[in-house]
Amino acid sequence: MSFSNRLLSTCLALIAMFCLAFGFADRAQASDDINVIAIFDAEKILERGSFNAATDLTMLAPEDVVTTKGIEECGNHPNEQEGDYELAITVPTETNIKWRADSLNANSSGNYSVFLNKFVLYNNRDHVISPSSVRFMTAAKFLPKLESTGYGPDTEVHYAGQQDIQDDYWAADVEGIGCQAYTFYFRIIDRDGNTKYSGSWDPYVYGTR
């Protein structure tokens, strides 16, 4: 091998090592997904005819990303009267956030379901997060054996198989540093597919290094 070829090989190897040490390795480490689920008390919302995020909504996320910062630190929120109950999460850049919605009553009465139908960013000047888009997937629903249903402390349920169902979630990437408000719109539908209520709420994302 000539000196020029050996020099080129050495340079390429050094570049590869630099990328692994300072670029791609950091990217891989920061590319974890953060899952957030919004659980609505659909029956309470419909009974009252209004939505109060303080009492009707629980947003769950990994404990280590939920922030305690107040909304006054986020200067681009759309509603100056929003309360601190709106969930804010702090995540590093290049993280992918996935949002899902469910009804608190879905597994008991089974009368109502909730889905997210629109996502709006407000004054995203710092490009903290990308516009969210809906994604579709096939999920497995495990089915219990009917003969195992019953009552009492010794009741044991067995599962006979599974059923594939179509599900969806919303996803966005954290691209910058700072605070970003966004609005999610949701709908409550009955088992016949009729929309019974439409509402929205304004959570926050803090992007960090």
Secondary structure, DSSP 8 states (H G I E B T S, - for coil): --HHHHHHHHHHHHHHHHHIIIIIHHHHHT--EEEEEEEE-HHHHHHHTS--HHHHEEEE--GGGB----GGG-TT-S-TT--TTS-EEEEETT-EEEEEEEETTTTTT--EEEEEEEEEE---TT--B---EEEEEEEEEEEE-GGG---STT----EEEEEEEEEEEEEEEB-SSEEEEEEEEEEEEETTS-EEEEEEE--EEEEE-
